[in-house]
C-alpha cells in the first residue's frame, strides 16, 4: 500500500509530506549583492548619471543579445515606454493575449490605444498565432507576444505575421530572462522587448524593468521617454519631448549586477528540474505539464505550469486541490484570470470613450477561459531550485490528495 493511503491530509490535521522550509528562499541575499550595493552607496551617485545603472544596461543588453537596454522603474512602465517608443498612438489596436498579467493590456490603455484580446495555444498557454492573424484589421498597429512562465512564444510565426502585415512586434519577456527561441535570446527577436525585476522574478531587484531593442530609433525614443523627455547624452536640462521620470534607481542596478554571475547556472538547474518534474508527473493521471515547443532552446522556467483535470481527482474543485497542496508544503496557485473578463468589471470605460466594451471585451476566448477558470495549476520558480529527491515527492502529494478526495468534496 502506498504510504499516502495511511496519511490524513495536512489540511485536515495530518502531517505534511513536504517540508516547505526546504524550498530555497527567494530573492537570494548574499555577500556579492551587499558589496555591490555598498559600492553604489559609496559612489554617492544614486540616481541620474550613475555608472552602475549604465553598466547594468550595457551588461543586460549583451546578456539578451540586444544592442541597447534602457533600465526603468518596473516592468509595467517598460511596456508603456516600449509602446510609446514604437509610436503607438490614440485609437491604435494592439493584439495581446488574454491570459497574462494585467499590465500587458493596461499599458496599451495608458498609451491611449486599444487592447484586442487573442486566445492562447492550449498546449503551451502562450499567445496563439492563428488567433492573432484572425484579429488583424485596419487599426491594428502592434502585437505583444508574452513569453508565459519563461517559455518563448512562437516567435517564428509571430514575426512572419507581423512582417507580412507591417506590424510592430513587442516581446513581453517579464518572466523570461535568458530564454531562447531557436538559439536567439527573447527580447531581441521583435522590434523591442521588456523585462521585469519584481521580487518573484528569476533576476530581481524587488522592483525594476528594462526595455531592450536593436533599433537606434526606438532606443533614442525610449531613453527620452524614461528620462523626463531628454534624449541620449543630452546636456540640456530642458526636455525635448513631454515625459516623466521613469528611471531605475542606481541601488536597483547594484542589486542586479552580481546576478549576471549566477543566472545562467540557476536557469540550468530550473531547466533540468523542470524536465525531471515533467517525467515524474507523467504517471499522475489528471496532472499534465504544459508542452515545451521544440524550437525553445532555453526555457527560463519562471513558472512550472500544469493542466488539472478534476475528473481524474474524483471531482475535487481546483481551489480545494490548491489548498491541500499548500497545506502539504507546496506553494501552488491558480494563476491569472482572463483579462477580457477581468477588465470588463474593473475598467472605468468612461475614461476610454474611444473603446467599445461590447466589441473588445465582451468576447469569447475558450482556451484562455479554460486555462484560467478550470485547468491551470502553477508552481513558483524556486520550487525548481529544490534538490531532486524533494521534487520526487511531489507525485506522492498528488496521490495522497487523490486518495483523500472524499474529505475535500464533502
Helices and strands as residue ranges (DSSP letters): G 3-6, G 10-12, G 20-22, H 31-43, H 51-63, E 68-72, H 75-85, E 93-97, H 103-110, E 114-118, H 129-135, E 140-146, G 148-150, H 155-165, E 168-172, E 180-181, E 184-185, E 192-196, E 209-213, H 216-226, H 250-257, G 258-261, H 263-280, E 287-289, E 296-298, E 303-308, G 310-313, H 318-327, E 332-333, H 339-346, G 349-351, H 357-360, H 366-370, I 371-375, E 376-380, G 381-385, H 388-391, H 394-403, H 405-409
